[in-house]
Amino acid sequence: MGAALLGTERRRGSPEALLGAAAVQTVRRRAGLRPAEAGPRPEPAPRDPRPEPPEPARRRLAQLLAGRAGAGSGSGRRGAAPDLTELLPQWLAAAGQHGYRAPASLVPALLDVARARSDLRPQALALAGTRGLWLARLNPDWRFALRGGSGGAGELPDPHDAVGVERLWQEGLFAERVALLGLVRAHEAAAGPRLLETTWNTERAEDRLMFLDSLRVGLSADDEPFLEAALGDRSRNVRATAAELLSALPTSALAGRMAQRALACVGPEGVTPPTDCDAGMLRDGVVKRPPAGRGERAWWLGQLVESAPLSCWRDRFGGLGPAEIVALPVAEGWAEELHAAWCRAAVRQGDAAWSHALLGSASAPPAAGPATASLAERAKLLSTLGEEERAAWVAEFIRAHGLSEAFQLLGVCVVPWAGALGRAVIEALDSAREAGGYPWSFSGVMGLAERCLDPAEAGRLDALAAEPVEEGGAAAYWSEAFQRLVATLRLRSALHTELTPPT
């Protein structure tokens, strides 16, 4: 302001005179404007037949969307109050399970959350529903929702309504088309690819890729002809995804071709990787150029083995089972490459027997495992096991090795952590407290525990949350961390109670 008024006394006598003249000119200019013609009113938002959550749950959602976390001490410590922003994902998931829609007044805030946090986008858009899509058309900041996947789709036609299905497939938003594809596939598996074929050649490459990726849900042999044709797609990413999906079908022709190639390279006599990447391998999704630091032959070998059906190895190794095959010595330094490829194959094909063999005993030192010491690979293998097996394996791992290496493994366990797994986590946290360290060394696991422990475990933690005899030091920080954990578990319990539909 000082710069704007500099020198005004020489021209107008005083700064006040200049400001007064500017105000008069502004009023004159505004008075001379003619009002613009009003634009057409938008059509009303489509009806969303889902019920709203109960009133306590609506108030809780408003609180979570406001992001009011518990106030800390101002010293950088998180304090003992729960972090409300970290409970929003659980609220959205639970609301989705109950089939609720968002209160109309909170839809704008939900769209803002979906824009800011891509991890929450599917659930937030699902809750926002048809009103969210309606608002997204009116605000450029929310246009992402129009391509946000199936979460924001509105009412879909009956799968028997051929005319309605065709109209929505041709004219619908991307989110609606993805949802429609899922609906059609659920009704008749082979109908999904037939629907895709009607517009496949006119779709954008990124849309073809996303449609193809959606076929992972409910993937079956009925999809093979369409996926085989997609191996010739003009997009490299589409070709690679089609090859990956086909390799997840052990009876597919591509899986058979990959098995023939892999069996020629690996057997009881040793490992002989391919010497070239021919045209047939390229068409079947093998990437010719390796990443930096990888040899070509090892790169090609890994791709062949991970794409071959795991069932082919029993005959190749004289009837041995997965655990026996994995335990065999591998000469010439190929063991790491071969075992890593088998890990990827077990995950892709969802083969629990091979995953068990590659994981080995949870109590054994990770470096002494039968196949992989990588916690990231072990987490992926665990995802192929049943919920109870997964939790039991991770609980045994924690009891043997503590929490410092368990973060990735806990991330694939089904929530809430209860039973042996919940007890193992609490006991390991107590042991870490008794060892005299500070809780921020376990902040990742503690944060997971706040979100994932069974709320029923809160009572077991009350003693650990008690105030320490002496203030200061590690004991005070641990007490504060456990108080926050207990408070969060009880808040999660209240959250689910509030979302329960009235009888």
N, C-alpha and C positions, 0 to 999 in steps of 0.2 A: 504494500500500500504506500509506503514511504517513497519508493521509486516512482510510482505512478503520479504522485502529487508533487514531485520535485520540480521546482521552478514555477509553480502555479501562481504565486503571489505577483510575479512580474506580468502575467497575462490576464488573470481574472481577479486579482485582488486578494483572494483567500482560497484555501483548500475547500472550505465549506461551500463557497459559491460554485466551484467546479462540480462538487458532488451533487449539489442541488440541481444544476443544469442537466447533469447526466440523468438524474431521476426523472425530471420533466420529460426529457427526450425519450426515455424508456416507456413512460406512460403513453406518450403520443403515438409511439410506434405500435404498442400493443392495442391501443384503441382503434387504430386504423386497419387492423387485421380482420379479414373476413373469416368466419369459422369454416373449417374444412368440412366437407361432406362426410358423414359417418359411413364407415365401411359396412359391408354386410355382416350381420351377426352370425357367429359360428353355430353350426348345428349342435344341439345338446349332446352331452357325452352319452355313449351307449350305456345301456343298463348293465350293471354288474350284479348278478343274482346272489352272490355270496353274502353271508351275514357279516356285520361288523363285529369286532371282538367285544367282550363285556366292558362296561365302563371302567373298572379298575385297570384292565389291560390297556385301554385307550390312553388313560392318564400315564401309565408306565411308558408307553411308546413315545408319547410327547416328551417325557423326561429323558428317555434315551436319545431321541433325535436332537434334543437340545445340547447333548454332549456334556452334561454337568457332572464331571468326575468329582470324586471326593477330594476335598482340599487337603493338601499336604502341609508340611510344617514350614514351607518356604525355603528349606535348605537343600532341595533337590531330592529329598526322600519322598516316596510315594505315599506315605502315611498308611493308616490302618483302614481307611474307608475304601469300599469297592470302586473300581473304575467302571463307570456305567457304560462308557463307549464300547468296552470290550464285551458287554452283554447283549448289545444290539443284534449280532449274528444269531445268538441263541433265541432271542425273541422272535426274529423273523422266521427262523426254521420252525419253531413251535407253532407260530401262527399259520404257516403254510400247511403244516400237518393237520390243523383243525379246519382248514378250508376257509379262513377268514379273508376279507378284503380290507384295505386300509380305510380309515375314516377320511371322508372327503377333505377335511381341513388339513390333514397331515400329508396328503399326496405330494404337494410341492416340496416339502422337506424330505420326503422319501426320494424324490427324483434328484434332489441335490446330493443326498447321500450316495445314490447310485452313480452319480457323475464323479464324485470324489473318491469312492472306494469300489474299484472294479471287482473285488472279492465278494462284495455284497450285492452286486448288480442284479444277478438272476433272481435272488430272493426278494430284493426290494421292488423290482419291476413286476414280479408275480403278485406281490401284495398290492401294488398300485393298480394293476389290472387295466381295464379298458379306460378308466378315467385318466390313468397315467399316460397312456398313448394319446388320448385326446388332448391333454395339456402339452404333450411333447410336440404336437403339430403346431402349437401356437407360440412356442418359445424356442428360439434357436439354441439356447443353452442346453436344452433337453432333447435335441434331435437324435442324440446317440440312442435313446430308448427305442426309436423306430427300427433300429437294427440290433436290438439288444438280445436276440435269441428268443426262445419260446416263453420267457417269463412274463412278458407283458401282453400276451395274446388275449383277445376277447373270446366271445362265444364262438365255438366252432360248429360247423355243420355236422349233421349225423353222417358217419362214414358210408351209410347206404344212399345218401343223397348225392348222386353223381353230379347233378347240375350245381349244387351248392359247393361241392368239393372243387369242381373245375373252376367255378367263378372265383373262389377265394385263392386258389392256387395261381390263377392268372392275374388277379388284381390286388391281392392282399399285400400287406406290409411284410417285410422279411420275417419279423417275429411271428406273425400269424402263419406264414407259410411253413416255418420250422415246426411250429406246434401242430399244424395240420399234417405234416409228414409223419410226425410221431403218432398222431391219432390213427392215421390210415394204416401205418405199419402194425400198430397194436391190434387193429381189427383183422388185418390179413397181411402177413409178412411180405408176400410177393407184390402186394399192391404199392408199397413204398417205392421200389425201383421203377415200377411202371409209371408212377406219377412223375418221378424225376425225369424219365426219358422224354416226356412230352415237351419239356422246355430246356433240356440239358444244354443243347448247342447254343442257346441264346443267353444263358446265364453268364454273369461275370466270373472270372477265375476265382476271386475270393469267395463268391457265393457258392460256386461248385465245391470248393474245398470245405466250406462249413456244412453244406448239405451232406457231403460224403462223410464228414466226421460225425454227423448225427446218426449215421447208420451203425455206429458202435453199439448203441443201445438196441438190443434185440437182434444182433448180427446172427445170420443163419445161412445155411446152404442156398436158400432162395435168393440171396443177394449175389451169389457168385457170378452169374452171367453179366450182370450190370457192372460189377467190379472188374471183371476180366476185360470188358470193353474199355473201362476207364484207364487201363494200363497204357492205352494209346492216346490219352488226353494230351492236349497241347501244353498244359501246365505241368511243370516238373513236380510241384508240391502235390497236385492232385494225383499224379502217377504214383508218387511215393506213398501217399496215404492209401490208395487202392491196393498197392502191393502189401502194405502192412496189414490191412484188414483181411486180405486173402490168406496171408500166412497165419492169421489167427483161426482160420478154418482148416483143421488138419486134413480134411478130405478134399480140399480144393485142388484143382489142377496145378495151380502155382505152388502149393505146398508140396505136391508130388515132384515137381521139377526141382524145387530147392532141395528136397530130400535126396534126389538122385545126385545132385552136385555135391552136397555135404557128405554123403556116404563115400563118395570117391576121394574125399580129402581126409576123413577121420575114421579110424578103426583101431582094432587091437594092435595092428602092426605099427601105428604111429600117426603122425599128422603130416600131410603133404598139401600145403595151401595152393590155391589156383595160381597159375602163372600168367593169366590174362583175364580181362573182363570183357567177354564177348557180347555180341548184340543181344543174344537171348537173355543174358544176365542183366543187361541194361534195361530191357523191356520189363523184366520181372522186378524192377525196383532197386537193383544193386547200384549204389552210387560209386562211380569209377574213381573219382579223385578223393584221396583220404585227407582228413584234417591234418594240420601241422603237427609233426612229431609222430605220426603213425606211418608205418610201412604199408605199401600198396597191398602186398599179399596177405598180411595180417588183417587189414581192413576188409578185403574181399571175403576172407575166410569167416570172419565174425558175422558178416551179413548173411552168408549162406547158412551157417549153423543156427543163427537166431530165427531164421525164416523156415527152417525144416521142422516138421512135426516131431515132437519128442518121442512119439511112439516108434519111430523108425530105428532108434538106437538099440533097443533090446535085441533084435535079431542080429544087428551088426556086431554086437558084443557077446554073442553066443548065449543069449537068454538071460543075461544079468539084469538086475533091477537098477533103478536110478541111483540108490546109495552106493551100490557096488561099482557102478560105472564111474561115478564121481570120485570114488576112492582110488581108482587105478592111477598108477604113475603115468605122467605124460612127459615124454622126452623132448629134447631140443628146445626147451624154453617156451613151449606153446600152451602150457597149462593155464596161465592167467587169461590169455585170449580165449581159449576154448571154454573155460568155466564161466567167464563173463558173458559169452554168447549164450550158453545154456541158461544162465540167470535171466537174460532178456527174453529167451524163448519161454521159460516157465511163467514169467509175468504176462507175456503177450497171450499165451494159450491158457492161462489160469490153471496150471497143472500143480495141484497141491502136493502130490507125491514127489515130483522133482524139486519143488520148493523146500520140502522137508529135508531132502537129501543135500541140497545146496546150502541150507542154513546150518545143519548140524546141531549139536547140543548148545543150548543157550548158556550153560554154565562154563563151557570151554572158553579159553582166551580167544578173542576175535581173530588174532593173527594165526591161531592154530585151527581155524575153521576148515571144513572140507573143501570149500570152493571160494568163498569171498570174505575178506575182512572188512569190506566197505559197508559202513552203516547205511549209506544211501541205498545200495543194492539189497541189503538185508531188509530194509523197510519195504521195498517193492515186493520182495519175495513173501514177506509176511502178509501183504495185502491179498494174496491168493488163498490164504488159509481161512478157515471158519472163524467166527468172532471169538469163540471160547478158546480155540487153539492159539489164536494170535495173542490174546490177553495172557494165557498161561505161559507162553514162550517169553514174552516181554517181562512178565513178573519174575520168572526164573533168571532172566538176564540181569534185572535190577538187583535181585538178591545176591547174585554172584559178583557183579561189577559196579554196583552203585548207579547213581543218576548221571554222572558226568558225561557218559557216552550214550545215554538212553533217549535223548531228546527226539531224534528223528524216528526212533522206533515207537515211542509213545504217540507220535503224530498220526500213525496209521491204526491205532487202537480205537475201537468203537466207543463212543461216548454214551452214557457216563461210565467212568472207570469205577467198577465196583468189585466186590469179592477179593480174590487174591491179588489182582492188579492194584486196586485201590489201597489195600493194606501194604503192599510192597512199596508203593510210592510214599505213603505216610511214614513208614518205618525208615526208608532211606533218607527222607528229609530230617527226621529226628536224629538219625545217625550223623548227618552232616552238621546239624546244630551242635551235637555233643562233641564233635571233633574240633570245635572252636573256630571254624571259618566264618566268613560273613555270608549272609543270604544272597547277596547280589551275584555270587559265584554260581548260584543256581536260579537266577532270575528267569531264565527261559522256561525251565521246568516248573517253577513256582507259578508263572503266568499260565502255563498249560493247565496246571492243577486247578487254578481258580476257575477256568472255563470247563474243565473236563471231569474232575472228581465227582463222584456221586454225592449230591447234597446230603444224603443220609450219613455221610462220613463226618459231618460237622461236629457231632458229639464226641468223636474220637480225638478231635483236634483241640478241644477246649483246654485241656491241661497244657498243651504246648503253647497256647495263646496267652497263658497267664503272664502277668507282669513279672519280670525278673526281680530277684531280691535286690540286686545292685543295678542302679541306673547306669547307662552308658555301656560302651563296648559292644561286642558281637551279640551278647544275649539280648540286649534291648532291641537290636535290629531284627533278630529272629522272632522275638515276641510280637513286634509290630507286623512282620510279614505273615505270621500265623493268624494274628487278629484279622488282617485283611482277607486272608484265605477263608476263615470261618464266616466272616460277614458276607463275603461274596457267595459262598455256598448257600447260606440262608436266604440271600436275596434271590438267587436262582430258583430256590424252592418256592418262594413267594411268587416269582414271575410265572412259573408253570401253573400254580394254583389259580392265579388271576386269569390265565388264558383258558382254563377249563370251562367249557360251555355250561350254562346253568341247566339243571335238570328240569 
